[in-house]
Amino acid sequence: MLTRSSVAREALVFVVLGACTSESLPPELGDCTPTGDASCMPSNIGSGALAGGSEGGSAACNAGASASQCDVCANANCCAALSTCAASTQCDNLLSCVMGCAGASACVSGCEGTYSGSVATLDAIDSCVALKCAVCAQAGVGDPCAAGASTCVAGLTCSAPWCTKPCARSTDCAGIGPNGGNFTGEPNACVSTGGVELCAPGCATNADCGDFVGTFCASTTSVDGLAVSICSTLPDGG
């Protein structure tokens, strides 16, 4: 049965990416949905057994210019396994089911029981990503972290609830998520916090700050004079 570690949960979102093709390269991230999207036709890459095949990159597994570092790594290194899942309706259904569980183990077990024939395929994806894409288990600037159990990328600190570092301008706060932002894809910003200039997670709505208890998406000005929106403990940005 799948354990669905943090790496495994990250890996699930790549299954649809492995099957995307486009007339223009690279394809835009977000064109595909787990089911019923005509832009995500099954690829013949990795249509055979997972074992023994090449997991190298392919145009059919191009995550796109706006993808997270984890997406890029997974598509480049685990293309065969991703494409195998994307070509299977049952694996696609298992993907959708597990993604809807939000990590709840009982829910995940139920999904695995319903679509047991595809558990091994997702296990192969998990194993490949865990082996070849360490970045998928890491947190970048503006990503959630827990004090004492930080998985922040080297050079960052966990000032719970997010990873951060000193900065002089907002461009210093690039993340490892989509579009060089945080895990939500929003650009981080350099702001003054208690007289210290630190990177803070960017946001577009309060929902983007949901992983940071007690915070709101607030409009403020960065240290380099930019109008930004960040997750803050005060609705008005303090």
Backbone as CSV, one residue per row, in Angstrom:
resi,resn,N_x,N_y,N_z,CA_x,CA_y,CA_z,C_x,C_y,C_z
1,MET,0.834,-1.200,0.000,0.000,0.000,0.000,0.874,1.257,0.000
2,LEU,0.376,2.300,-0.568,1.133,3.537,-0.634,1.183,4.233,0.713
3,THR,2.332,4.714,1.070,2.461,5.440,2.326,2.127,6.908,2.143
4,ARG,2.243,7.416,0.928,1.963,8.813,0.629,2.751,9.767,1.518
5,SER,4.063,9.601,1.494,4.948,10.523,2.190,4.831,11.886,1.530
6,SER,5.508,12.885,2.070,5.456,14.214,1.459,5.958,14.168,0.030
7,VAL,6.955,13.334,-0.233,7.446,13.187,-1.603,6.368,12.579,-2.475
8,ALA,5.686,11.576,-1.947,4.652,10.909,-2.732,3.519,11.870,-3.065
9,ARG,3.111,12.668,-2.109,2.016,13.600,-2.373,2.404,14.602,-3.438
10,GLU,3.662,15.062,-3.417,4.131,15.970,-4.461,4.109,15.256,-5.804
11,ALA,4.527,13.991,-5.823,4.655,13.267,-7.082,3.332,13.119,-7.796
12,LEU,2.247,13.024,-7.073,0.952,12.796,-7.684,0.572,13.850,-8.701
13,VAL,0.955,15.090,-8.472,0.524,16.152,-9.379,1.252,16.100,-10.707
14,PHE,2.266,15.253,-10.832,3.018,15.206,-12.075,2.464,14.215,-13.070
15,VAL,1.559,13.354,-12.631,1.064,12.324,-13.528,0.455,12.932,-14.772
16,VAL,-0.355,13.980,-14.606,-0.979,14.605,-15.764,0.049,15.330,-16.613
17,LEU,1.103,15.850,-16.005,2.095,16.587,-16.765,2.838,15.675,-17.728
18,GLY,3.016,14.422,-17.348,3.776,13.501,-18.170,3.113,13.185,-19.484
19,ALA,1.811,13.472,-19.595,1.107,13.126,-20.821,0.811,14.331,-21.693
20,CYS,1.232,15.500,-21.301,0.879,16.703,-22.049,1.772,16.902,-23.255
21,THR,1.163,17.253,-24.352,1.913,17.617,-25.545,1.350,18.922,-26.054
22,SER,2.136,19.627,-26.840,1.677,20.915,-27.354,2.415,21.226,-28.639
23,GLU,1.773,21.980,-29.506,2.429,22.392,-30.735,3.558,23.360,-30.428
24,SER,3.392,24.147,-29.366,4.442,25.079,-28.981,5.165,24.530,-27.773
25,LEU,6.471,24.656,-27.743,7.260,24.174,-26.629,7.864,25.351,-25.899
26,PRO,7.885,25.332,-24.562,7.278,24.271,-23.758,5.788,24.515,-23.574
27,PRO,4.998,23.432,-23.284,3.571,23.626,-23.030,3.377,24.378,-21.734
28,GLU,2.288,25.106,-21.629,2.034,25.869,-20.422,1.537,24.973,-19.311
29,LEU,2.098,25.127,-18.141,1.656,24.373,-16.984,0.225,24.768,-16.664
30,GLY,-0.601,23.785,-16.331,-1.969,24.075,-15.954,-2.962,23.808,-17.075
31,ASP,-2.496,23.410,-18.275,-3.409,23.086,-19.347,-4.153,21.789,-19.064
32,CYS,-3.583,20.929,-18.216,-4.109,19.597,-18.016,-4.816,19.436,-16.685
33,THR,-5.841,18.610,-16.709,-6.518,18.237,-15.479,-6.495,16.725,-15.392
34,PRO,-6.637,16.133,-14.190,-6.503,14.695,-14.052,-7.416,13.881,-14.939
35,THR,-8.615,14.348,-15.234,-9.534,13.572,-16.059,-10.238,14.464,-17.069
36,GLY,-10.522,13.882,-18.211,-11.387,14.504,-19.185,-10.839,15.709,-19.908
37,ASP,-9.538,15.895,-19.938,-8.980,17.057,-20.608,-8.397,16.623,-21.939
38,ALA,-8.954,17.135,-23.029,-8.510,16.729,-24.363,-7.078,17.125,-24.641
39,SER,-6.554,18.095,-23.880,-5.181,18.526,-24.125,-4.179,17.576,-23.497
40,CYS,-4.663,16.544,-22.782,-3.780,15.593,-22.106,-3.969,14.205,-22.680
41,MET,-3.718,14.051,-23.950,-3.865,12.744,-24.564,-2.729,11.830,-24.129
42,PRO,-3.009,10.521,-23.950,-1.969,9.590,-23.495,-0.777,9.574,-24.429
43,SER,0.389,9.484,-23.830,1.616,9.419,-24.601,2.032,7.975,-24.756
44,ASN,2.761,7.641,-25.815,3.245,6.278,-25.971,4.553,6.060,-25.233
45,ILE,5.063,7.102,-24.605,6.276,6.958,-23.822,5.948,6.193,-22.557
46,GLY,6.723,5.174,-22.283,6.530,4.416,-21.054,5.274,3.569,-21.063
47,SER,4.773,3.224,-22.254,3.546,2.449,-22.311,3.775,0.993,-21.958
48,GLY,5.034,0.581,-21.926,5.349,-0.783,-21.535,5.565,-0.885,-20.050
49,ALA,6.269,-1.941,-19.612,6.531,-2.142,-18.187,7.392,-1.018,-17.649
50,LEU,7.163,-0.676,-16.397,7.932,0.397,-15.790,9.368,-0.010,-15.572
51,ALA,9.575,-1.235,-15.190,10.933,-1.689,-14.882,11.746,-1.863,-16.150
52,GLY,12.993,-1.450,-16.076,13.916,-1.683,-17.162,13.887,-0.638,-18.250
53,GLY,12.892,0.235,-18.263,12.803,1.249,-19.293,13.556,2.500,-18.912
54,SER,13.821,3.329,-19.901,14.497,4.589,-19.623,13.523,5.561,-19.004
55,GLU,13.982,6.308,-17.988,13.148,7.317,-17.357,13.589,8.710,-17.787
56,GLY,14.325,8.779,-18.887,14.864,10.046,-19.329,13.790,11.015,-19.773
57,GLY,14.186,12.272,-20.009,13.256,13.306,-20.389,12.762,13.149,-21.811
58,SER,11.678,13.827,-22.137,11.091,13.788,-23.462,10.232,15.029,-23.636
59,ALA,9.985,15.395,-24.900,9.108,16.533,-25.158,7.726,16.273,-24.584
60,ALA,7.330,14.975,-24.489,6.030,14.627,-23.949,5.980,14.811,-22.443
61,CYS,7.133,14.988,-21.827,7.204,15.183,-20.380,7.915,16.486,-20.076
62,ASN,7.573,17.521,-20.791,8.149,18.837,-20.569,7.230,19.602,-19.633
63,ALA,7.714,19.890,-18.427,6.862,20.535,-17.425,6.497,21.966,-17.791
64,GLY,7.276,22.606,-18.623,6.963,23.969,-19.011,7.780,24.999,-18.265
65,ALA,7.885,26.173,-18.857,8.742,27.223,-18.313,8.284,27.720,-16.952
66,SER,6.995,27.601,-16.635,6.488,28.125,-15.377,6.432,27.086,-14.263
67,ALA,6.917,25.879,-14.538,6.793,24.784,-13.582,7.687,24.963,-12.360
68,SER,7.311,24.279,-11.283,8.149,24.269,-10.089,9.396,23.436,-10.362
69,GLN,10.407,23.600,-9.516,11.627,22.806,-9.676,11.331,21.319,-9.512
70,CYS,10.380,20.996,-8.649,9.999,19.603,-8.464,9.348,19.050,-9.723
71,ASP,8.437,19.831,-10.324,7.812,19.423,-11.587,8.862,19.136,-12.652
72,VAL,9.795,20.053,-12.788,10.825,19.932,-13.819,11.628,18.659,-13.617
73,CYS,12.041,18.408,-12.379,12.834,17.219,-12.078,12.052,15.947,-12.348
74,ALA,10.812,15.909,-11.888,10.008,14.704,-12.059,9.750,14.402,-13.526
75,ASN,9.431,15.413,-14.303,9.181,15.194,-15.725,10.437,14.784,-16.475
76,ALA,11.585,15.310,-16.042,12.838,14.987,-16.712,13.332,13.586,-16.372
77,ASN,13.042,13.128,-15.152,13.634,11.878,-14.683,12.672,10.709,-14.559
78,CYS,11.384,10.975,-14.530,10.407,9.907,-14.291,9.332,9.878,-15.369
79,CYS,9.708,10.223,-16.573,8.747,10.349,-17.668,8.002,9.050,-17.951
80,ALA,8.709,7.924,-17.972,8.061,6.655,-18.329,6.959,6.308,-17.338
81,ALA,7.257,6.433,-16.056,6.263,6.098,-15.036,5.078,7.061,-15.082
82,LEU,5.351,8.353,-15.271,4.285,9.346,-15.341,3.376,9.092,-16.532
83,SER,3.960,8.803,-17.672,3.183,8.583,-18.886,2.359,7.309,-18.806
84,THR,2.921,6.293,-18.143,2.176,5.050,-17.961,0.903,5.305,-17.176
85,CYS,0.999,6.110,-16.128,-0.183,6.423,-15.325,-1.165,7.270,-16.123
86,ALA,-0.658,8.250,-16.857,-1.521,9.138,-17.618,-2.300,8.399,-18.697
87,ALA,-1.741,7.275,-19.169,-2.394,6.510,-20.227,-3.432,5.539,-19.681
88,SER,-3.550,5.450,-18.370,-4.470,4.502,-17.731,-5.630,5.249,-17.071
89,THR,-6.847,4.927,-17.468,-8.021,5.556,-16.859,-8.087,5.239,-15.371
90,GLN,-7.777,3.992,-15.000,-7.828,3.613,-13.594,-6.790,4.374,-12.770
91,CYS,-5.589,4.528,-13.310,-4.551,5.269,-12.599,-4.951,6.733,-12.492
92,ASP,-5.552,7.248,-13.543,-6.038,8.627,-13.532,-7.085,8.809,-12.437
93,ASN,-7.978,7.820,-12.308,-9.008,7.881,-11.273,-8.401,7.769,-9.876
94,LEU,-7.393,6.922,-9.730,-6.719,6.794,-8.443,-6.041,8.106,-8.083
95,LEU,-5.416,8.727,-9.055,-4.787,10.026,-8.845,-5.792,11.044,-8.320
96,SER,-6.918,11.162,-9.008,-7.941,12.128,-8.614,-8.465,11.833,-7.217
97,CYS,-8.674,10.563,-6.933,-9.203,10.146,-5.635,-8.232,10.509,-4.518
98,VAL,-6.959,10.166,-4.685,-5.970,10.419,-3.641,-5.741,11.915,-3.443
99,MET,-5.733,12.672,-4.539,-5.534,14.111,-4.420,-6.667,14.755,-3.627
100,GLY,-7.851,14.157,-3.682,-8.979,14.688,-2.939,-8.952,14.331,-1.459
101,CYS,-8.007,13.479,-1.061,-7.928,13.035,0.334,-7.181,14.000,1.238
102,ALA,-6.442,14.930,0.657,-5.664,15.898,1.441,-4.772,15.208,2.460
103,GLY,-4.261,14.015,2.104,-3.303,13.322,2.966,-3.918,12.442,4.030
104,ALA,-5.250,12.386,4.160,-5.898,11.555,5.174,-5.687,10.083,4.847
105,SER,-5.037,9.361,5.755,-4.631,7.983,5.469,-5.804,7.050,5.198
106,ALA,-6.890,7.198,5.941,-8.042,6.327,5.729,-8.635,6.542,4.344
107,CYS,-8.693,7.785,3.927,-9.210,8.112,2.602,-8.317,7.535,1.517
108,VAL,-6.993,7.712,1.693,-6.046,7.183,0.711,-6.191,5.672,0.592
109,SER,-6.317,4.993,1.740,-6.474,3.533,1.724,-7.731,3.131,0.962
110,GLY,-8.795,3.900,1.129,-10.016,3.617,0.402,-9.830,3.751,-1.099
111,CYS,-9.106,4.791,-1.510,-8.826,4.984,-2.938,-8.017,3.812,-3.494
112,GLU,-7.034,3.394,-2.722,-6.177,2.292,-3.164,-6.964,0.999,-3.292
113,GLY,-7.939,0.800,-2.385,-8.756,-0.400,-2.468,-9.660,-0.384,-3.680
114,THR,-10.164,0.782,-4.020,-11.061,0.914,-5.170,-10.324,0.749,-6.494
115,TYR,-9.103,1.298,-6.552,-8.324,1.251,-7.798,-7.010,0.503,-7.561
116,SER,-7.122,-0.675,-6.981,-5.934,-1.438,-6.570,-5.008,-1.787,-7.730
117,GLY,-5.551,-1.894,-8.927,-4.738,-2.270,-10.062,-3.697,-1.234,-10.452
118,SER,-3.841,0.000,-9.955,-2.907,1.067,-10.324,-1.996,1.490,-9.175
119,VAL,-2.134,0.843,-8.026,-1.300,1.206,-6.886,0.185,1.026,-7.209
120,ALA,0.521,-0.055,-7.885,1.921,-0.308,-8.214,2.482,0.776,-9.130
121,THR,1.650,1.311,-10.019,2.104,2.362,-10.927,2.445,3.634,-10.148
122,LEU,1.579,4.012,-9.211,1.871,5.202,-8.409,3.050,4.947,-7.471
123,ASP,3.186,3.707,-7.012,4.360,3.367,-6.207,5.643,3.604,-7.006
124,ALA,5.595,3.257,-8.298,6.766,3.443,-9.151,7.098,4.919,-9.304
125,ILE,6.069,5.752,-9.424,6.281,7.193,-9.509,6.886,7.707,-8.210
126,ASP,6.295,7.287,-7.093,6.802,7.708,-5.787,8.273,7.351,-5.623
127,SER,8.601,6.109,-5.971,9.969,5.631,-5.800,10.947,6.409,-6.667
128,CYS,10.541,6.670,-7.907,11.407,7.402,-8.822,11.648,8.821,-8.328
129,VAL,10.577,9.501,-7.924,10.718,10.878,-7.459,11.542,10.939,-6.180
130,ALA,11.308,9.995,-5.271,12.056,9.978,-4.015,13.542,9.766,-4.266
131,LEU,13.862,8.944,-5.263,15.262,8.618,-5.562,15.967,9.729,-6.328
132,LYS,15.266,10.333,-7.275,15.930,11.235,-8.206,15.625,12.723,-8.009
133,CYS,14.640,13.040,-7.193,14.238,14.442,-7.062,14.132,14.852,-5.597
134,ALA,15.268,15.044,-4.965,15.281,15.436,-3.551,14.531,16.745,-3.323
135,VAL,14.516,17.609,-4.340,13.861,18.908,-4.201,12.365,18.763,-3.909
136,CYS,11.772,17.632,-4.289,10.341,17.427,-4.061,10.015,17.241,-2.583
137,ALA,11.009,16.970,-1.781,10.787,16.813,-0.338,11.269,18.034,0.427
138,GLN,11.637,19.087,-0.302,12.173,20.278,0.328,11.186,21.446,0.239
139,ALA,11.400,22.433,1.083,10.570,23.638,1.086,11.447,24.836,0.743
140,GLY,10.964,25.672,-0.155,11.712,26.857,-0.556,11.203,28.089,0.162
141,VAL,11.653,29.242,-0.264,11.213,30.501,0.330,9.693,30.611,0.242
142,GLY,9.059,30.925,1.372,7.614,31.103,1.404,6.811,29.833,1.494
143,ASP,7.493,28.677,1.616,6.797,27.406,1.755,6.649,27.047,3.232
144,PRO,5.610,26.291,3.589,5.394,25.929,4.996,6.543,25.103,5.565
145,CYS,6.822,25.289,6.845,7.816,24.488,7.547,7.430,24.444,9.016
146,ALA,7.988,23.495,9.724,7.706,23.347,11.154,9.003,23.464,11.934
147,ALA,8.994,24.271,12.962,10.187,24.451,13.791,10.615,23.116,14.369
148,GLY,11.908,22.819,14.262,12.434,21.568,14.778,12.355,20.418,13.802
149,ALA,11.618,20.598,12.724,11.504,19.540,11.721,11.559,20.166,10.339
150,SER,12.417,21.152,10.186,12.471,21.922,8.949,13.016,21.121,7.781
151,THR,12.371,21.262,6.639,12.870,20.687,5.390,13.260,21.804,4.438
152,CYS,13.516,22.987,4.978,13.872,24.129,4.137,15.137,23.841,3.331
153,VAL,15.167,24.339,2.129,16.350,24.230,1.274,17.556,24.829,2.006
154,ALA,18.716,24.257,1.762,19.939,24.752,2.395,20.087,26.250,2.187
155,GLY,20.444,26.969,3.252,20.606,28.410,3.173,19.404,29.170,3.691
156,LEU,18.287,28.457,3.912,17.082,29.079,4.444,16.905,28.683,5.910
157,THR,16.124,29.446,6.620,15.784,29.104,7.991,14.268,28.988,8.112
158,CYS,13.831,28.209,9.078,12.399,28.054,9.315,12.005,28.956,10.467
159,SER,11.422,30.093,10.118,10.898,30.973,11.157,9.409,30.671,11.258
160,ALA,9.119,29.406,11.534,7.771,28.845,11.457,6.708,29.965,11.488
161,PRO,5.785,29.941,10.528,5.433,28.751,9.755,5.971,28.687,8.330
162,TRP,6.953,29.496,7.935,7.468,29.383,6.561,8.983,29.510,6.528
163,CYS,9.553,29.046,5.411,10.997,29.155,5.189,11.317,30.569,4.710
164,THR,12.409,31.115,5.188,12.756,32.483,4.823,14.267,32.675,4.848
165,LYS,14.697,33.891,4.520,16.100,34.272,4.591,16.186,35.790,4.559
166,PRO,17.311,36.353,4.981,17.491,37.805,4.881,17.490,38.226,3.416
167,CYS,17.073,39.453,3.147,16.996,39.917,1.766,17.213,41.421,1.704
168,ALA,17.485,41.899,0.494,17.631,43.334,0.264,16.614,43.827,-0.752
169,ARG,16.054,42.884,-1.521,15.067,43.199,-2.555,14.227,41.953,-2.783
170,SER,13.080,42.128,-3.395,12.164,41.005,-3.578,12.716,39.933,-4.510
171,THR,13.572,40.303,-5.429,14.156,39.302,-6.322,15.057,38.331,-5.563
172,ASP,15.453,38.694,-4.343,16.247,37.783,-3.521,15.396,36.638,-2.976
173,CYS,14.081,36.774,-3.116,13.158,35.847,-2.457,12.522,34.833,-3.405
174,ALA,13.182,34.537,-4.516,12.647,33.548,-5.454,12.479,32.207,-4.747
175,GLY,11.377,31.520,-5.059,11.109,30.223,-4.455,11.366,29.085,-5.420
176,ILE,11.022,27.875,-5.002,11.201,26.701,-5.852,9.865,26.238,-6.425
177,GLY,8.814,27.016,-6.182,7.495,26.657,-6.686,7.255,27.148,-8.106
178,PRO,6.029,27.006,-8.605,5.698,27.459,-9.958,6.042,28.931,-10.167
179,ASN,6.536,29.247,-11.339,6.890,30.622,-11.702,7.946,31.236,-10.787
180,GLY,8.731,30.392,-10.121,9.762,30.897,-9.225,9.195,31.495,-7.949
181,GLY,7.945,31.134,-7.638,7.301,31.637,-6.436,7.295,30.612,-5.325
182,ASN,6.333,30.751,-4.401,6.217,29.768,-3.332,5.350,28.605,-3.788
183,PHE,4.916,27.774,-2.838,4.174,26.564,-3.199,2.832,26.863,-3.861
184,THR,2.303,28.063,-3.683,1.060,28.442,-4.354,1.314,29.057,-5.728
185,GLY,2.576,29.300,-6.057,2.911,29.924,-7.320,2.926,31.440,-7.266
186,GLU,2.678,32.005,-6.094,2.682,33.456,-5.946,4.098,33.959,-5.646
187,PRO,4.467,35.136,-6.172,5.811,35.672,-5.929,5.992,36.106,-4.480
188,ASN,7.120,35.735,-3.896,7.441,36.161,-2.535,7.931,37.609,-2.556
189,ALA,8.063,38.199,-1.372,8.497,39.594,-1.296,9.444,39.792,-0.125
190,CYS,10.287,40.800,-0.253,11.213,41.170,0.810,10.574,42.307,1.598
191,VAL,10.298,42.071,2.886,9.642,43.083,3.712,10.387,43.250,5.033
192,SER,10.148,44.351,5.676,10.763,44.612,6.970,9.886,44.010,8.059
193,THR,10.482,43.117,8.839,9.760,42.447,9.914,10.492,42.688,11.220
194,GLY,9.923,43.505,12.072,10.580,43.812,13.334,11.933,44.461,13.142
195,GLY,12.061,45.273,12.111,13.316,45.950,11.835,14.320,45.118,11.076
196,VAL,13.954,43.886,10.724,14.830,42.992,9.958,14.185,42.714,8.609
197,GLU,14.966,42.773,7.551,14.433,42.549,6.216,14.492,41.064,5.879
198,LEU,13.313,40.463,5.722,13.197,39.025,5.483,12.211,38.745,4.354
199,CYS,12.363,37.575,3.741,11.433,37.150,2.697,10.139,36.661,3.333
200,ALA,9.022,37.051,2.735,7.703,36.621,3.205,6.940,35.997,2.036
201,PRO,6.064,35.029,2.334,5.318,34.363,1.259,4.306,35.272,0.593
202,GLY,4.315,35.267,-0.728,3.349,36.045,-1.478,2.003,35.353,-1.515
203,CYS,0.964,36.096,-1.837,-0.384,35.543,-1.886,-1.245,36.376,-2.825
204,ALA,-2.383,35.807,-3.204,-3.369,36.531,-4.004,-4.678,36.651,-3.233
205,THR,-4.973,35.649,-2.411,-6.190,35.650,-1.589,-5.851,35.075,-0.217
206,ASN,-6.763,35.200,0.725,-6.553,34.635,2.054,-6.357,33.124,2.005
207,ALA,-6.951,32.476,1.002,-6.823,31.027,0.875,-5.367,30.612,0.672
208,ASP,-4.569,31.468,0.034,-3.158,31.159,-0.188,-2.376,31.111,1.114
209,CYS,-2.937,31.689,2.162,-2.273,31.728,3.469,-2.846,30.685,4.420
210,GLY,-3.667,29.785,3.885,-4.341,28.805,4.716,-3.417,27.901,5.510
211,ASP,-2.209,27.668,5.001,-1.258,26.803,5.709,-0.533,27.547,6.824
212,PHE,-0.721,28.837,6.888,-0.067,29.648,7.916,-1.142,30.171,8.875
213,VAL,-1.395,29.418,9.919,-2.492,29.725,10.847,-2.365,31.144,11.404
214,GLY,-3.483,31.848,11.386,-3.517,33.190,11.945,-3.020,34.280,11.028
215,THR,-2.812,33.966,9.751,-2.337,34.980,8.815,-3.412,35.319,7.788
216,PHE,-3.244,36.472,7.166,-4.145,36.966,6.139,-3.307,37.397,4.940
217,CYS,-3.956,37.492,3.780,-3.271,38.028,2.605,-3.424,39.548,2.656
218,ALA,-2.320,40.231,2.919,-2.368,41.679,3.142,-1.526,42.431,2.118
219,SER,-2.009,43.587,1.730,-1.271,44.444,0.801,-0.297,45.317,1.590
220,THR,0.914,45.429,1.074,1.922,46.253,1.742,2.939,46.708,0.699
221,THR,4.032,47.285,1.155,5.095,47.733,0.256,6.383,47.022,0.629
222,SER,7.066,46.470,-0.353,8.313,45.751,-0.093,9.432,46.746,0.196
223,VAL,10.564,46.236,0.665,11.686,47.116,1.003,12.238,47.825,-0.224
224,ASP,11.976,47.261,-1.421,12.423,47.925,-2.641,11.311,48.711,-3.308
225,GLY,10.270,49.068,-2.529,9.246,49.987,-3.005,8.182,49.407,-3.903
226,LEU,8.007,48.096,-3.900,7.002,47.469,-4.748,5.709,47.242,-3.974
227,ALA,4.585,47.386,-4.640,3.301,47.049,-4.033,3.161,45.536,-4.088
228,VAL,3.070,44.891,-2.942,3.040,43.428,-2.891,1.918,42.964,-1.962
229,SER,1.597,41.700,-2.081,0.645,41.053,-1.175,1.355,39.886,-0.518
230,ILE,1.351,39.848,0.803,2.044,38.794,1.539,1.145,38.232,2.645
231,CYS,1.476,37.063,3.117,0.775,36.482,4.248,1.286,37.184,5.504
232,SER,0.386,37.754,6.267,0.740,38.551,7.429,-0.214,38.255,8.571
233,THR,0.256,38.451,9.795,-0.601,38.241,10.965,-1.617,39.350,11.131
234,LEU,-1.440,40.447,10.405,-2.384,41.555,10.471,-3.056,41.743,9.116
235,PRO,-4.379,41.886,9.090,-5.092,42.045,7.818,-4.572,43.226,6.986
236,ASP,-4.067,44.279,7.642,-3.618,45.451,6.889,-2.119,45.396,6.598
237,GLY,-1.459,44.250,6.902,-0.049,44.085,6.613,0.847,44.672,7.667
238,GLY,0.301,45.270,8.716,1.127,45.812,9.795,1.906,47.001,9.383
